[in-house]
Amino acid sequence: MVEEDEENPYGDRWDYGYPFGASSEELMDENACPNCQGGNIKLILDGKGLDGEYLSVVMCSDCGFMFDPETKREIDSDELLGIKNEIEMRKLEEEQIMQEMRLAKNQDIETLKKEIEKNSRNKWARYFLSKEMIKKGLNPLKEAQAQLMKVIEIDDKLYAPYFQLGKLFYEMGCLTDAEKKFREALKRNPDSAIINEYLSRCLMRANPSEMQEIQNMQAEDVFRKLEIYLRSFIERKLREKYGNKWEGHVPRDHIAKWEDKKKRDKEINDEELPIFAYADFPHLREIIIKRDNWREVFEPYFKDKEVVDSKLKELESIRLIIAHHKRQLQEDEKMRIKLYYCDFQKRMKEYKQNQNPEELIEGEK
């Protein structure tokens, strides 16, 4: 029988061990290479295919074996090239969509209405008409909602109208309706930082210190909370240590990718988040275990570098399942998410009690 405590309802001796505090000998091998059982796995290709399904390939740095992270099926060089080409074709399609969007953006209401008269299926004219109505306070719910619903009728694959509907409901205080729309948007663009941010704001109405509430939440929602807390914690600690030079302690290609995502948010949604909000989940692990960061910033919190590396890799695998909707989470995966959430919160509290009782991370205030 596992003994529960107030901070971690799953107990410190749960079957998977204390996630960020286990000994190196307790590391799990479920994410090991199926060819050599090595644990040095890297994501080498990830993106949407032509049908919108996410495609990903990982490679073992120990033996060079490439495989699908979900099915563990081997991917040879010819198939890798085919997947890469399909992802590139999808990117070209998305760029064409962006060009169509830019033609409609920044037009006034009358011009947009004329464009709709010319072509009633001009989805971007309708989309930006709704945004202009909201901006000017012109019957925001009734008229703008009607235009956004028409955009969805024209092209149900777009995430933007669902996101804007969610924002409408969110700003009106209709959190349940807002949450539904944000979830629909997330299905169509699962890696969007701004959608995840708004959905998390809806979910944050629950007090994260109430662990009974965490047990009752969907595991996917708990993961979103954990990801936001972890991202906020990492950014805060980097800024505390390095000040305005914190970006020099993050790989340059990561920063470039974040800036590109931020730019796209600004173009489509007329809104953007702070740069660190666009960090991909695998980037968080890489930042933590980076030699200087680990030594100067994160070691006091997580203690064992091998353990935290392994556990965050486990979470990366689970996040791929959540984001790409490949299958339903298994019960052990759901339990693991909740355990890691509880453990992360507990570790932060323990450290603060030892160092500075007044310090709080976002989510515990």
N, C-alpha and C positions, 0 to 999 in steps of 0.2 A: 504494500500500500504506500503510495507516494504522499508524503506529508505536504500540505499546502501552507503557504504563508500569505500575508496580506499583500505583499508586493508582487509575488509571482505565484499565481494560483496553480501552476503546474509543478511547483516544488523544485528544489535545487537538484534532486536526484532523479529527475525524469529520464526516461529511456535514452534520450539523445545526449544526456549529459548537460552540464552547464555550458551553454553555447559559446560564450566569449571567454570562458575561464577554464575550459577543460585542459588537461595535459596534452602534449603533442601526441602521446601514444593513443589517445582516444579519437584521433581524426578519422572521419569516415571516408570510405573509398568509393562512394556511389557516383562521384563525378570523375572517377579515374578514366583514363584512356582504355577503351575496350580491347585495344591491341596489345599494349605493354603494361597496363595498369598504372602508368605514370600519372601524376597529378598536376603536371604543368600544362594546363589546357588554355588555349587562347582563341578568342573569337576572331575569325579572319574575314568573314563576309556576313552581312546582315542587311536586309532591306525587303521592300515589297516586290512581289512578282506582278505579272500583268493582270492577274485576277484579284489583286489586292491582298493575297495571302502573304504572310511574312515568311521569308526564306533565310536560313542561317546555316553557316558552316563553321565548325571549330576545328582546331588542329592541335595535336599533341606536340609540344616543343621537344619532347624527349626522343620520339621515334618518327615524327613527321606524318603520322596517321591522321587523315582528315575524315570527319564524320558529322552526321546530323546530330545535334545535341539532344534532340528529343527521342529519336528512334535508335540512336547509336549506329545507324547504318553507314557503311563506308562510302565516302564520296571520292571518286577518282578525278584526275586532272581534267578530263573531257567534260564530266558533269559539272565540275567547279566552274569551268569556262562558260557553260550553258547557263548556269545560275547567275553568274556575273553579268552576262549579256542581257538576261531577262530583267535583272534589277536596273541596269542602265536604260533599257527601253522604257521601263516604268518611270524612271526619273525624267526622261524626255517628255513623256505624256504629262507628268505633273508640271513641268516647266511650261508646256503649252497652256495648261489650265491657268497657271500664274499670269501668263501674257494676256489671256482673255480677261482675267480679273483686273489687271492693271488698266485695261481700256475703259472699264466701267468706273474705276475708283476716282474719287475727287470730282465727280460730276454733281451739279446741283440737282435739286429735286425735280424741277421742270424738265431738264434734259433727260434724266433717268426715266421719267414718265413717258416722254416721247419715244425713247428707245424701246420701252415695253410695248407701246402702241405699234411700233414697226414689227416687233417680234415678241409675241407674248411669252415665248419660252426662253427669253434672255434671262437666265438665272442670276447672272452677276448684276444686271441692272436692278432686278428685284431685291437682291441681297443688299446692295448699297443704298437702295431707296429705303429699305427698312432701317438701316443704320442712320441715315440722315434724319428720318422721322424721329427716331429715338433721341438723337443728338439735339434736335430742335424742340423736343417735347410735344410732337404732334400725335396725339392719341397713341402713345407708344405700345400699349398692350393690344388694342383692337386692330389697328392698321398694320403695324409692324409685324405682329404675329401672323396676320393673314399673308403678308408678303413672304415671310420666312417659311410658312407652311407650303406655299406655292413653290418655293425653291426646292423644298424636299420632294414635292410631287414630281418636279421636273427631273431632279437628279438626287436620288436617295443616298448616293455614295459620298456626298459632300459632308464633311464634319461641321463646317462653319455655321450653317443655319441652326443646327442643333445646339451648338455652343452659344450662339446669340440668344436663342430662346431660353436657354438655361440662365444666362445672365439677366434676362428680363425678369424671370421669376425670382431669381436670387435677390435682385435689387428691390423687388416688391415684398420680400420676406416669405415667399412661397417656397420654402426650402425643399419640401418633398417633390414638388413639380420640377424645381431646378435640378435636383439630384438626378431625376429620371432623364432629363435632357442632356446633362453632362455625361451620363453613362452612355447614352446613344452616340454622342460625339466621340467619346473615348473608344467605342467599338470601331469607329472609322479612322481614328488617328490615335492609337494607343500610346505613342511615345510623346504626345504633345505635353510640354511642360505647363502651358497655361490652362489646359483642360484639367490636368491632374491637380493643379493648384486650386482651381475653383471647386472641383469636386471635394477636395480635402477640406475646404472652408465649410462646405455643407456638413461634412462628417465631423468637423471639430466641435460641433455643438455638444458632443458627448465629452464629459470630463475624462481625460486620459488616465487620471489617477484611479478611476473606478474600474478595477480590473474585471469585475463582474460584467461590466458593459463590454469590455474587450472580448470576453468569452462569447458573448451573444452576437457580436458583429460578424459579418462575412469576412473570411480570411483575406480576401482580396482588398477589402477596405482597410483592414489592419495593416496590410503590407504598404498601402499608400501612406498611412500615418507614419509607419516606420521609416519609409524612404524620405519623407519630408523632414522628419526629425533628424535623421542621419545626415542629410544634406545641409540642414541648418547648423547642426553641430560642427561639421567639418569646416564650413565656411567661416563660422565664428572663430574657431580655434586658429585657423590660418591667418585671419585678419589680426587676431590678438597677438600672434607671434611675429608676423612679418609686416603688419601694417599695409600700406598701399603697394608694397612689393610682393604681395601674396601670389599674384599671377605667375611670378618667376618660379614658383614651386609647384606648378601644374604644367604637365606636358603641353607644348604649344599647339599641337594638332587638336587637343581637347578644346582649348580656348577658341580656336578657329571654328570648330564645329558648333560650339555654343553660340557664337556670334551669328553664324548663319541661321540657326534656328530662331534666335531672337529677332533677326531681321525679317524672317518670314512671318512671325507672329505680328510684328508691327504692320506689315503690308496687308495682311488679311483681316486682322482683328482691331487695328488701330490701338493696340495695347501691347505692352511688353513687360516682362518681369526682370528683376535683377539678374545679371549674367549667370550667377551660380545656379539659378533655378533650372537652367538648361543642361546641367550636368547629367549625363547618362549614368545609370546605376553602376555599370562596370567601372566607370571613371572614379567613383567614390572609393572603391577598393584600391585601385591603383594609386590614388592620392594618399590614402592612409599608409600603405606599405612602402611607399617611396622612401628610400633610405633616410634622407635628411628629415622628412616629415615624421617618419616613425620615431626616430631618435629624439627630435626636438619637440614634438607636439603630442603624438598619439600613444606612445608607449605607456605613460602613466595610467591611461584609461583602460587599455585592452590587454596589457601585460605580455601576452604571447603572440608574436607576429605570425607564426605558422597557423595557429588556431584561428585568428581573426581572418586571415587570408582564406582558409578553407571554408569557414562558415559563410563568408560573404560570397564565395563562389557558389555555395549551395543556394543562397538566396538569388543569385543571378540566374541560375537554372530555373528556379520557381518563377521568377519575374518573366522570363521568356514565355512560360506557359500562360501566365495571366495576360500579358500584353498581346500575345499573338493568337489567343483563343484556340490553341491546338487541341486541348482536351480539358475536362474538368479536373480540378485539383483533387488529389487523393487525400484521404483523411489524415495520413501522417504528415503530408505537406502542409495542410491547414493548421494542424497542431504545432508544427515547427515554426510557422510564421508567428503565431501568437506567443509561443515560448520566447522567441528571439525579441519580439517587441517588449515583452515584460522584462526580459533580462537586460536589454539595452537601457530601459528606464531605470532599472535597479542599479546598474553599474554607474550611471551618471549621478544618481543620488548618493551612492556610497562614496564616490570620489569627492563630491562636493562637501559631504559631511566631514571628510578628512582634511579637505583643503580650505574650503570657503563656504560655510553654510548659507551665505547670502546669495550665492551664484545660482542662477536658474537658466535652463535652456528653454527655448520656445517649446510650448506644449505642456510645460509643468507650471506655467504661471497661472 
